[in-house]
Amino acid sequence: MKSYVPYIFCIKRKNKNVFPHKKVIIDPHYHKLNHKLKDHFFKLIHARFGTSGIRMLRLKEKWQIPLITSFHGCDSPGTARMKKHKRSLQRLFSVGECFTVPCLAMKQELVKHGCPISKIVVQYSGINLDQFAYKERFYPLDGQIRIVHVGRLVEKKGAEILIKAFHRIQQIFPQARLILIGTGRLLKKLKQLSLDLHLENNIEFLGALPHSEIAKHLEEAHIFCLPSLKDRTGNREGIPNAIKEAMACGLPVVSTFHSGIPELIKDGKNGLLVKENDVSELATKLIVLIKQPETWRKLGLNARVKIEADFNREIQTNNLERLFDQVIKAHEKKQNEKPLFSVIIPTYNRERFLGRAIKSVLQQTCKDYELIVVDDGSTDQTAKIVKSFGPRVRYVYQKNSGPSEARNMGISLAKGKYIAFLDSDDYFLAHKLKENKTYLEAHPDCHFLYSWYYNDKFGSKRNVVRNSRSYWDLNAFRFHLYRRKFTIRTSTAVIQKSCFDKTGLFNSRYRYSQDWDMWLRLACHYTGKCQKTPLAVYRRHERKVIPAGNRHFNIRKTALELYRWNKETLLRLEKKYGARRSAKKNQSISA
């Protein structure tokens, strides 16, 4: 590649001599990749095979990096291997930016299984033409026709069909030889078949060979044959590189009307094609080809021209780099489109309530938001529930660190101007964000907003809690908040993101009351404003009373230090604001 430096992350490394890439990182659980993404080291993830794309979903969503997934054939959505990933595959189709396929047939397969056609690009794999030189073919003087098959010895490569067809060929051309290059689980079975058909002296099993040796065998061959077929699990080819390499060498090629192969070979023009899994037709076609060596030159020359035009590695690599450019550019443009609100839902083992909370956000009449769910190490069905909502919800998982760290993770990832918090057991009313937006537009100096709410106690009838109010005097706001004279429910709070630059994030020392600590710290700089209408539902659960201990003392101590208050200040404020409140209360009683 010219414009990009690829780093290859894999579970384990094999065939180092065949793939001598320098930047290969063994990373079975993708921890190293996660750290690189955290540092914004990469601009794009290119997942080879659909299963790899599925494994990359979590990191893609966590770090908001574009993802291209390349399907090949063994990972076709219709295969038994991929059917068990059906749900994950649909999520991949929904979330992933782009999907490359090796042929038009595979494109149709992806569309059939739910992938948006606009996301699919046919990206042919190219070969190194310098490694496979063109050579004109002639009938050998000794009559020893060499037919070569290159491919893994698995069902879809059709070696068994070829051996059976070769049995008929050998009866007419006893000097003919079949060379099988490659290995696989069918090796023992195929060797036994050659013995049963008395072909052991005419068939060579050479095993897996490096490209340089494969090129030598192709140079010495007269005919190449790869009768690919769809196997019993649904596994199929894309367009086999082995066929491209043989065509580049000028070999007359015989293959099948299978998957993307007809996009490469036009029957009778630059090769020959037969029906899949048809021993008789394959044998007949090969016999006719052997009998007509005068056609070899035309087939081989046309084959080389086709490869040079459409399957040149350099051309296809340039095409892939242009695709990377397009996907990265589109992603960056989308990233720059910032929403008004970032709704953050921290959650831990709330599978019973989480779906309702998410739905309440997705059903908002104001659509100018992003939704981030931070899973604080849940062990229930949280991940499955969140992922069922598709790309509208950004799901982030972290080890259990407490609600403060979960909220902080959400804030760090948020792109919106305002942060709207929602506890995972509460839910918004449908017009909540619209009402917030209207107020904020009318009061552009407001940095800290909250509202009344409904109290849903143990699933009983809801009642409105109206004890929150606005205080235009900053000291009055601080005092009443400090004395806990009213409650700001986290699920009603909307805070301008820039505020956290001054106040800092939630204190991870506090698993409880961390919201009160935050409101007090915000009050060091901003007066909170209250919308006097219920906009959220707060669920109350039966649970043991949690002792405040030193927690409240420490929170108040921090506030006193921030406000530079002392005992005298508190007494003065108590006299000013507390007495006024008592007087109003007594006045209402006497009336």
N, C-alpha and C positions, 0 to 999 in steps of 0.2 A: 504494500500500500504506500501511496505517496503522501497523502494528507493526514493519515491517522497512524498511531502506534498501537497495535492491538496487544492487550494483555489477555492471556488465556488462563481461566480458572477452571480447575477440574478436580474430580474426586481422587483420581490416581492417574499416573502417566504410563502409557504403553507406546511401543513402537517409536522410541525416541529417534532412531536412525531414519525412519520414514518421515517423521514430522519434527525436524530439528529446530523448532522455534525456541528463541532465547527467553522470552518473557512468559514462561509457563509457571503458574503458581498452584501448588497442590493445596487445596482448600476444601476438604470434604463437607464442612458445615457452613462454608461461606463467611466465616468470621473475618478473614482478611479482606474479603471483598467489601463487607459491611464497613470496615474501618476506612477503606479507600473511598467509598461513597460518602461517608460522613465528612471526609475532608474535601469533597467535591473534586476528586482527582479525575473522574471520568465524566464524559459528556453523554454517553450512551451505553446501554447494555445490548449486545447482540447474542441472543440465546440460540444455540444450534440444537434443533429438535424441539418438538412441542412440549415434551416432558421437562426440558430445561427451562422453557418459558414459564411453565407453571411454577417451578421452583424459584424463579426470579420474581414472581409477583409480589411477594412480601417486601423485598428490597426496593422494587420499583415504586411501590406505593409509599413506603416509609420515606424514601429520599427523593421522591418526585423526579425520577430520571426517566427519559424515554426508553422504551423497550421495543426492539425488533426481534421477532421470533421467526426462525427459518424451519419450515417443514420439509421433509425429504421423501418419505415413502413408508419406512417402517413405523413412523409416527402418524400415519394417516388417521384422521378422526374415526374412521370406520373399523379400525383394527381392534382386535380383542384387547391388545395392550392399552389402547387409549380409551376404550369404552368405560373402564373403571375410573377414568379421570373426567367423566362427562361434565360434571358441575364445574370443576376447576377450569376445564377447557372453555366453557361458556364465559366464565369470568375473564379468562385470558383474552378471548375475542373482544370482550367489552372494554377492557382496560388497556390492552396493548395498543401501541401507536401504529404498528405496521407488521405485516406477515409476508415473508417471501416464500415462494414455492418454486420448484425446479421445472414445472411444466404447466400447461393450461389445464391438463386433466386433474392435477392436484388442486388447482385454483377452484375448479368446479366442485371438487370434493369438500373443500373448506366452506364454500358458500352453502352447499347442501347441509352442512352441520352447524350453520348459524353464524359464520364469520361474515361481517359486512364486506361486500365486494369492493368498496372503496378503499379498504385497508390492505388489499392483497396486491402484491407485485410479483410478476413472474421474473425471477432472477436465475438465469441459466448459470450453471457452474462451468467454468472454462478450464481448458487444459493448456499445458505448456507445449506449444507447437515445436519449440526447439528440441524438445526431448523425444518427439515422435516424428521422424523425418519421412517424407513421402517417398514411396518406391513403387514402380510399376510392377505388376505381377504377371508371370508367365507359367504355363503348364510345365511341371518338372519333367526332365527327360527320363528319369528313372520311374516315373509314375507314382512316386511317393507323395501324395497330396497330404499336406499338413493342415489340419483344422484345429484352430485354437479356441479355447473357452477360458476367459478370465473372470473370476468372481468367487465370492465365498460359496462354500458348498452347503447351501441352504436351499429350501424348497423353491423359493421365488426366483432363483437364478436358473432353474430348469436343467441342471446337469443330468438328472435322471432321464428326462425326455430326450436329451441329446444323445446319451449313451445308447438308448433303445433305437433311436433313428440311425445312429452310426452302425449299429449291428446290421441294418439293411444295406447301408452304403458299402460296408466292408465285403459283403457278398458279391458286389459288382466291381468294386475297386479294392482288391485284397491287399494292395500295397499302402492304402490310405492309413494315416495315423491321426489319432485324436490326442491333443495335449490339453490337460486340465490344470490351470494355474490357480491356486487358492486352496484354502482349507476350511473346515467347518464340521458341524456335528454329523453331517451325512457322509463323511469320508469313508467310514467303515462299510456303510451300506452300499455305497457306489462301487467300492473295490470288489465287494462280493458280487454285485450285479455284473461287473466286467468279467469275473470268473465264471459266473453262471452262463454268460453268453459267449464264453471262450474268446474273449477279446483282450486277455491279459497281455498278449504280445503286441497289441496294436494301440493300447491306451497307456499314456504316461500321466501319473499323478505327481506333479512337481511341488505341490505345497505352496505356501505363501512366498512370494519373491519381491525384492525391491524393484522400484520402477525401472531402474537401469537394465535389469535382467529381463523384465517383462518386455521392454522395448526391443531387446535382441530377439526374443521369441516371436514378437509380432513381425519383425523384419524378415525372419526366416519362414513365416507362415504363408499359406496361399489363400486361406479362407478363415474368417472369424465368425463364430456362432455363439449367440447368447439368447436362448429361447425363454425369456423371462415370462413369469406368470404370477397371478394373484394366488397366494398360498391359503391354506385352510383357516388361518387366523385373520385374514383380510389384509395381510402385509403385501405391499406392492412396491414397485420401483418408482423412481421419478424419471430421470433419463440417465441411465448408467454411464459413468465416466469411461468404463472399459470399452463401450461401443464407440465413444468419441475418439479414444486413443487409437483404436483399430482403424477407424475411418480416416484419421489424420495420417496414418501410415500408408493409406491407399489400398487397404485390404477390401475385397468384396465382403460385405457383412450380411448375415442372415439373422433376423430376430423376429419379434412377434408384434402383433397389434395389441400392445399392452401399455397402459398408462400413457406416459409422455413420449414413448419411443416413436410413434408416427409423426410427432412434431420434428423429429430429427431425421428419420428415414422416410423418404417418399418411395413407395414400393415400385421397383423397376427402374428408378432414376439414379439413386445413390445408394441402393441397397435393396434387400428383399425381405418381405414380411410374410409371416404365416399366422394362423390362428393360434391362440394360447393352447398349450397342453395337447397338441395334435401331433403324435409321433409320425403318422403316415404322411401328412402334408409336409412336415419338416424334412423327412427323409427324401420325399419326392423333389422338393425345392433344392436341396443340397445336391442331389444326384444330377438334376438338370444343370445346375450351376457348374458342377465339375465337368460336365460334358460340353459346356459352352465357354471355354476359356477366352474366346474372343470378346466376351462381354465384360471381362474382369477390368480391363483398362478404363472403360467408360464409367463403370460403377465406382471404381477406386478414385478416379480423378474428380468426379462429381462429389464424392464423399469428402475429399480434402477441401474442396471449395466451400462446402457447407460449413465445415468446422472452422475454417479461417474466417468466414463471415460472421458466424453467430456464436461460436463456442471457444473463441480465443480468450485465454485466461486474462491477458492484459486488458482487453476490451471489457470483459465482465467485471473485473476488479474496479475499473473506472466507473462502471455503472453502479456498482455497490457503494462506492465512495460518494457518488452524487446522491444516492438514496439516503445515506447517512446525513449528508448536508441538509437535505430537505426535511428530514424528520427532526433533526436538532433545531433547525431554524423555526419550524412550526411549533415545537415544544417551547422554545424560548419566547416566542410571541405570545403563546398561551399563558406562560408563567408571568409575563408582564401585565396581564389583565387581572388586576387585583380586585377582589370582591369588597363590598362594604363591610360585611360581617364575616368573622370566622367563628363558627359555633364549635365549641370544644366540649366533648362528653368524655370525662374520665370514668373508667368503669373497672370493677373487680367482682367477678362472680355474680353478676346481676342478670343472668339469662332470663329470669322471669319478667323483668321490667324493661330491659334494654330495647327490645323491638318497638315498644310503644314510644319510648323516648325518641328513637331515630325517626319513626314515622311522623311524629309531631313536628320535626324540623323539615322533613321532606315535603310536608303538606303546607308549609308556610305560604301565605299569599304574596309575600315579598321574596323574590327569588335571588336577590343579590347577596349570596352567601356561599361559603364553603363549609363542609361539615367534616370535622376530624374526630374520630373515636380513638382514644388512647387506652389500650387494654393493659392494665397494670398487673400482668401475670396471671390472668384468670385460668382456672382449671376446669371450667364448665364449658358450655357450648357457645361462649361469647364470640369466638372467631367465626364460627359457622353462621351465627345470626347476622353479624355485621356484613360478612361477605355476600350474604344472600341479597343485599340491597344494591349490589353492583358498584360501578365507578362513581356514583353520586356520593358515596361515603369513602373518605380516606381512612384506612385502618392502619394503626400503628401499634405494634406490640413491644412491651418492655418487661424486664424482670420486675417482680413485685417490689416496689419502692415507696408505696404510699400515695395518697391522693395529691399531695403537694407536688411531687415529682411528675405525676401523670399530667396535672394541669400545666406544669412548667414545660413539659415536652410539647404539649399542644400549642402553647404560646410561642415556643421557638419555631414551630413549623407553620404557624399562621401567616397568611398573606393579607388578611383583611385589615381595614383601618380600625375596626372595633372588634373586641373579643366579647362574645356572648357565651357565658358558661351555662351548662345544663348538666345537672347530676343525673346519672343513668337510671335512677328510680323515679325521677320527676318527668314532667313533659310540658311543652309549650302549648299555649292556645294558638289557633291557626293564624291569628292576626298579630302575634307578638312582635315579630321583627318589623312588620309594617308600621306598627304604632311606635316602636323605638326609632325607626327611620324618620318618621314624621316629626317627632319631638327633637331629634338631633339636628335636623335641617332647620327647624325653627329656633334652636338654641345652639349655634355653632361653637359657643364657648364651653359647652357641657362636655366634661371628660369622663364622668362617672355617673351612671344612670341605673336606677332600680325601680321596682314597682310593687304594688300590692299583689297578692297571690291568693289562690284557693288552697285551703288546708284539707287534705284528704286523709282523715284519721282512720287507719286500719280498714280502709275500704268503705267507710261509712259515707254519709251524705257530705258533700263539700260545703265549706263555709268560707267567706271572704275574710282574709286577715288584712286589716287596714291600719296597723300600728306604725307603718312606715310613713315618713313625711319628708318634705324638703326643708332645708335650713339655709337661708341666704346668708346668714352670719356664719363664717367658718368656725369660730370658737364654739358657737352653739351646736353646730354639727359634730364637732369633735367631742364636746362634753357629753352629749346624749349617746353618742356611739360608745364612748369610753365607759359610761355608766350602764351600758346595755339597756337603755330605756326603750329601744326599738330594735327590730331585727331586719337585717338585709339578707334575704334568701339568695343563695348563690345562683340559683336557677332563674333569678330575675335580673341579675347584674349584667350590665353592658359597660365595658371599660375601653377607652381609647388605648390602642396597643402601645403608643408612645409613652403612656404613663408608667409602664413597667421599667422604662429606662431610668426613671427617677426613683421609683420606689423599690426596685428589685423584684424578683419573682417570689412565689409562695415559699414560706419557710418549711423546709423538709423535716425539721425537728418535730413539727406538730402534725400528728395524724388526725387530730381533732382540733376544732377551733381555728384552723389555719385560715379560714375565710375571714373570721373576725379580725385576726392579726393583719390580714391584707387590707381590709377596709380602714382600719386605724392608720396604717402606713400611707394609704392613699389620701386620707384626710390631712396628712401633713402638707399636702400641696393643693388638694382639690375639694370643693364642696360637692357632696353627692346630691343629685336631683331625683325626686320621686315622681313617677307617673301614677296618679291616683286612680288606677283601674287594674283589676287582676289580669295578668298576662301569662301566668304559669300556674301549674298545679304541683304543690309540694306534698309528697307522701310521708306520712308519719308511720313508723313501724314500731311494733312492740319490741322493746329491748331494755336491757338493764341500764340504769343511770350511770353514766361514765363520770367518775369523780374528776373535778377540775384540777385538784392537786396544785402543783406549782405552775401549771400551764397558764392559767389566767393571770396569776401574779407576774409571770415573766412577760406575757403579752402586754399587760398594762405598764410594766416597767419600761419596755421598749417605747411605747407610745409617749410616756412622760418625757423620756429623753429626747424624742423627736420634736415634741411640742415645746420643750424647755419649760415644762410646768413643774411646780413644787407643791407642797401641802397648802401654802398660802394661796396659790393660784387656784387650786381645787376648791378651797373654801369660798373664795370670791365667786367662782363660777357656779358653785352650788347655790350660793345666795342669789346670784343673778338669774340663773335659768331654772334651778330646782324649785326655788320659792315661787317663781312666776307660774310654774306648772301646777304647784300645790294650790295657789290662789285660784287659778282657773277651775281646778277640780272642785274646790270648796264652793265656788260661786255656782257651779252647775248643780251641786247637791242641794244648796239652799233654795235654788230656783225651783 
